[in-house]
Amino acid sequence: REYDFAASTQWNAGWREASGNSQNLSVVARPFRDLRSLNAQVARGSGIRRFLAEAVSGLSLTYNKADNFVAEGPAADLFLNPLPNQTGTTVDKGVWLNLFDGKLSLRYVHYVTKQLNLRNGDVSTLAQRIMRMDGLVANDRQSLMRHAKNWLGYADGETPPDDIMAAALQMPLEQFSGLKELVATNTYAAVNDLTARGDEVEINLNPNRYWTISASLTKNESINTAAGSAVDDYYAARVPIWTTIEDPRFTRTTYTPVDIKSTPVDESAVGPIALTGDYSNLPVGPTGHLLYWHIVGSEFRTLVNYDSSQSPEERFLANVDSPMSVFRALVGRPRPQIRKYSAKFNTRYNLAGISDNKYLKNLSIGGSVRWIDKASIGFYGLGYDPAKDLTLPANKILELDTNRPIYSPAETFVDLFVSYKTKLFNDKVQAKFQLNVKNAFESGGSLQATKAFLDGRAATYRIIDPRQFIISASFDL
């Protein structure tokens, strides 16, 4: 029988089409290339007039524009709205000069890249962190779901029905069930827009056929230009609930165990148990029970596994609110963690330029110097002063000052190489052997800070790698 093409070209339910347009436009203009007067001056002129004529006749103007899209898999935001594909546009404009019969070339490029609906930016990290407060992503000691399950009579590891859990979290059932599925399939995200812009100057010089030199200087900025509203909307919806929900197991003076439904013993039969600590400072709700948001301490850790040193509020301020404040403050501003400037210098010399020795003339030596600018590894706390004693409650700092970045220093790297070309097997095989020394002057083992506390002290480090020796060989038959 005939093959059923109609059936094979249909998508099953649940699939979606990810499509978009990609266009590229490139223009190179050499407006003065064939002007007779300039060509005559280049051919027969001398001095500054010949130099200027060659510069003008060798001038190239470049323009490139590229549109693109990334076909992303299905994903949704924190309110279950489907997320679009990532799209982008890059525009660069440049000037190119060729001088001294092609021995020297100068190139300048200015570029702007705009990326829309990025899913892997900082705001997606914030989406994950804010869902951790509810317990949708992880089972932290401060998560609301962890404790709500217990006061509903479910043991750790048990899963209440969605309608019961959603009601306890005071979250719409559809949103709760949808977020659980998104977390299980790792298809939740938040999107933001990013603009990168920069300038690059590149020089290539060939003094003779044995010697090549190149250098470049780059300026680069990366700017979060916008962020989807889902994370802010989730924040606005959940904070009033987190801050007012009561833990029915606790008053300021008593703990009432809850009967765990899956056990034969009635754990609540012992009735209220007097707390040994003084918790008169902990806020309570309208029914006189402690607000979940502020519960912390070793006694609560022992009884129901709250954290002994960090309340849900303190975790929220440190892990969610503070980085969200930084993200919001940096929207529209260059990101200080992106190194603004970098420079490179490379050179290579073939010793045939100074020797006819049959061994030396096959040797080439060279190296490079790379420099990168400072980069932010954190921010000072808002109002931080070295004279303040941060162990005092009155001096506690919960916000970061985005106008006071903490920087890691600029870095310089030196690489060296030597290569040797020869022929093997009666000149039938051309071989090249090369030794590279990467980061030649780095002995290694020292530490470099990669993240800083709000008082400027290093929080995390990386071990700096020592110089590396790399030997390679290639053969051309």
N, C-alpha and C positions, 0 to 999 in steps of 0.2 A: 504494500500500500504506500501511498505517497506520504512523505514526511510532513508533519503538522508544524509548519513554520510559525503560524499565528500563536500557537501555544508556547513555543520556545522563545519568543521575543517579548513575553510579558514578565513583569516583575511581580514577585510574590508580595503580599501585604507586609508592611513594615519597612520596605526599602524606599529610599528617596533619591531623586536625581540631583546630583551636584554638578552644576554647569556654570560656565562663565566665559568671558571673552578675554583673549590675550592679544594685544597689539603692540607692535614695535615700529618705531620710526627713527631712522638715523640719517643725518644730513652732514656732509662735509663740504665746506665751501673754501675754494682757494681763489679769491677774487683778483689777485694781482699776479697770478702764476705766469701768464703768457704776454704780459705787457712788454712791447718791444724795447721801450726805453730802459726799463729795469733790467731786462736780459742783457742789453748792451753794456750797461754799467757793471753788471756782475762779471761779464766776460772780459771787459777791457779796462774797467775802472780800478781804483786803488784807494787805500786808506778808508776813512770814515764813510765816504760816499759809497764805496763798494760794499762795505759792511751793512749800511742801511738798506741799500738796494737788495742785497741778498736776504736780509731779514724780512723785508716787505714782500718780496716775490715768493718766499718760502712760508708765508703766513697761511695757516689753516684755521678755519673756524668750525667747530663741531657742535652738533646738537643731537641729543638722543632722548627719546621718550619711550618708556615701556610700561604697559599696563599688564597686570597679572592677577591671578586668583589661585588660591589653594583649595582644592576639593577636600574639605574636612569631613570627618565622619559625623554621624548624628550626635548632637549634644544639646543640652538645654541649660538655662540659667536657674537661679534659685527659686523662681516662680514658674518653672516648667515651660518657659517660652523657648521655642526652638531657636538655635543660634545660626546665623548666616555663615557663609564661607568667608574666609579671609581674603581681602582684596588689597591691591597696592598699586602705586604709581611711582615711577622713578623718572626724574628729569635731570639731565646733566648738560652743562654748557661749558665749552672749553676753547682754549686757544693753544695752537701748536706752532712752534717755530723750528725751522731747520737752518743751521748756520755752518759756515766753513766746510762747504761741500759735503754736508751730512755728518761731519764729525761731532757736531754738537746739536742736540735737540732739547728744547725746553717745552714743557707742557703744563698748562694750568687747567684745572677742572673744578667747577662748582656744582654740587649735586644736592638734590632734595628728594628724599624717599618718604612717601606717606604710606603707612600700613593701617588698614581699617579692620576692625573686628578681630584683633589678635586674641587668641585664647590662652597663650602661654605666658602672659605678662604677670606683673605683680598683683593685679586685681584678682586673678584666679587663685593665687595663694591666699589672698584675704578671704575669698569665698570659702576655701577649705577651712581656714581658721575659725571663721564665724560659725560654720556648721558644727565645729567641734564643741562649741559652747552648749549646743542642744544635745550633743552625743550622737549625731547622725554619722559622723566620720570616724570618731574614735571614742573609746570608753574611758576618758580621763576621769580622775576623781572629782573634778569640778563640773562635769557635764550634768545637765539637768535630767536627761533621760535615765542615766544610771541610778539616780536617787528616786526619781518618780516611779520607776519600776518597782523599787523596793517598798516605797510607802503604799503602792497599790497591792502589795502582797505577792510579788514575783521575785524569785531568787535570781542571783547572778547567773547569766547564761540562758535564762528563760526569755521567751519572746512573747509579750502580750499581743493580743489582736490590735491591728492598726487603729481601729476606732477608739479603743480604750487608751492607747498610748497618745494618740493625737489629742484627745480631750484633755489628758493630763498635762501635755505640753502647751495647751491652748493654741493649737495650730490647726488650720483647716485640714480635714482628713485627706482631701485630694492632694494637697501640697505635701503632707507628710508621707503618704504612700508613694508619691512620685519622686520625692527626694531620696527615699530609701532605695528605689529602683535605680536612680541615677548614680548613687554612691556604689551600689553593688556592681554596676557595669562600668563605673569610672567614666561616665559621660556627662558629668556636670562641669560647668566652666563659667567664667565671667569674661567679658570682652572689654578691651580698651583700644584706643587709637594711638599710634605712635608716629612721630615725624623725626627722621634723622636727616641732618644737613651737615655739609662740610665743604672743605676746600682742600685741594691737593696740588702741590707743585712738584714736578718731577724733572730731573736733569739727567741726561745721558751724554757722556763724553767719551770719544774714542780718539785719544791723541795720535795713536798709530794702530797698525793692525795687530799689535801684540798686547795692547793695554786697553782695558775697558773700565770705566768709572760710571757709577750711577748713584743718585741720591734723591731722596724725597722728603717732603715735610707735609704732614697731614693735620688738619684741624677737623674735629668731629664732635657733633653734639647730638644727643638723643633726647627727645621731649615727649612725654605723655601728653597728648593734646586733648583727650577726652576719655571718659570711662562710662561704660553702661551703668544704668541706675540700679540694677538688680541688687547689688551688694548693699548700697546705701538704703534701699527700700527694705531689704531684709533686716538690716540693722535697726531701722526706725520701727519696724513691726515687732521685733523680738525684745529689744531692750526694755520697753515698759513691762513686758511679761516677766523677764528674768529678774527684774529689780523688785517685783511686788509679789511673786508667788511664794507661798508659805510651805515650809516643811512640816506636815502635820505630826511628825514624830517628836518634835521638840518644842518646849517652851523655854524660857530662860532658866528654869530650875529643874525640869523633868525631861526624861526620855521615855516614850511609850513604844515598846516593840510592836511590830506589825506581824500578824499571823501570815506566814508564808503558805500559800494555798496548796503547794505541791508536797508539803510535809505532813505527816500524821500528827505532829505535835502542834499545839496552839501556842505559838511564841508570845502572843499578846496576853496570855493568862497571868503573867507575872505583874501585869499592871504597870503604871508609871514608876519609873526608877529615878531617884533623885540624882541630879548631876552634882559632881564634886567641885567643879570650877565655878568661878564667878563670871556670869555672862550677862550681867546687867547692862553692859554697853552694846550688846547686839540688838539690832532693830527687830521689832516684831510687827506682824500684820494685824488686820482688824480682828482676827480670831484669837490673838494672843500667842500665836506660834511664830517661831523664828523665821525670818526671811531667808530662803535658800541662798540668796545672793551674798550674804555676809558670813556664812558659817565657815569656821576654820578652827583648827586646834587639835591637839593630840587626843583629847577625850572623844571628840567627834570622829577622829580617824579610827579609834579603837572600836567604837560602837557601830558605825555604819560606813566607814571607809571614806569620809570626807578627807580632804588634804589637811595635813597638820600645819602647814606653813603658808599656804596661799589660798585665799577664799576665791570663789567663782568671780567676784568683782575684780580682785587683784589680777587674776589670770586674764580676764577680759581686757583690763586696762593695759597690761603688758603685751599681750599677744595679738590683740585685735584693735583696740581703740588707738593706741599709740602709732602702730604702723599705718593704720587707716588715715590718721591725721597727717602723717608724713606724706602719704600718697596724694591726698587731696591738696596739700600745700604745694607739692611739686608739679601738679598739673599745669601745663603751660610754661614750665621752666626747665632749663637743661638739667638732666639727671647728673648729679655730682659724682656718682659711682662710675660713670663712663669717662675714661681718660680722654681729656680734650685734645691734647697734642701728642704726636708721635713723629719720629724721624728715623731715617735709615740711610746708611752709606755703605756701598759695596764697591769692591775693586778686584780686578783679576789681572795678573800679568803672566805672559808666556815668556819663559827665560830664553827662548829663541831670539828674542829682541836684543840680547846682550851677549849671547854665546852661540858658537857653532858646534860646541861639544855634542857628540852624538847622544849623550845621556841628558845633559842639562837642557838641550833645546826641546826635549820632550816633556819637561817639567813646567807646571803652572802653579803659581802661588796666589793667594788672595785672602780676603776676609771681609767681614762686615761689622758695622757698629750699629746697634739698635737702641733707641732711647724711647721710653714711654713716660708720659706725664704722671703726676700724682693722681690718686683716685680716692674717693670717699669710702671709708669703711664703717661709717656711722655718723651720728649727730650728737652733739652735746645736749644734755637735758635743758629744758626751758628754765631759765633762771639759775642755771648751775654756776656756782662760784667756788673755787678751790678752798676758800676759807670756811665753807659750810660743812658741818658734820652731818653727812647723809644718813647716819644711823639714828638721828633724832626724828621722831614722827613729824615734827613741824617742818622739817627740811625735805620730806619725801618728794621726789620728782616723778611724775607720771606722764609727762609729755616731752617730746623731743623738739629741739629748735632747728628747723630746717635752714635757718640762716647761718648756722654755725657747724658746718661739716667737720668731721675728723678725718684727716687724710693719711693715707700711706704715702711714703716718699716716692719720688720719681725713680726710675730704674734704668740702668744702662747694661747692655749685653754686648760682648765681643765674641765673634765666631771667626775661626781661622780654618784654612784648608790648604792642602797640597795635593796635586794630581799628577799622574804620570801616564803618558800614552806610549804604546809600543805595538809591534806586530808579532804575532806568534805563528808557529807551524808554517814556516817558509812564507811568511807574509800573507797567509791566507785569512788570518783572523786578527782583526784590530781590537786591541784590549785597552781598557782604561782602569787604572787603580787610583783610588782617592781616599785620603784620610781627612776627616772633618773633626775639628775640636769645637764643640758647642759650649758657649759660655766659658770661654777659655780661662778667665781669671777668677772663677768662682770655685772656692774650695769646698763649699757645701756644708750642710749640717746646722747652719744657723736658722733662726726662726724669724718669720715675717708675719706681722699681724694682718689678719684678714677681716676682723670684726672688732668693734670697740664698744666698751660700756659707755654710758652717758657722761662719765667723768673723764673720758679720754683714755682710760686704761685698756690695754688689749684684752679682748674676750676670747678670741680664737686665733690660732696661728696655723701656718703651713711650714713644713720643713723645706728649705731651699735646696734644690737638687745641686749636686756638685757638677763640675765640668764633665762632659761626655765625649768619649772618643769613638768615632764611628768609621769603620773601614768598609768600603764598598768596591765592587768590581763589576764591570760591564764588558760584554763581548759583542762584536759586530761581525757576523759571518759574511 
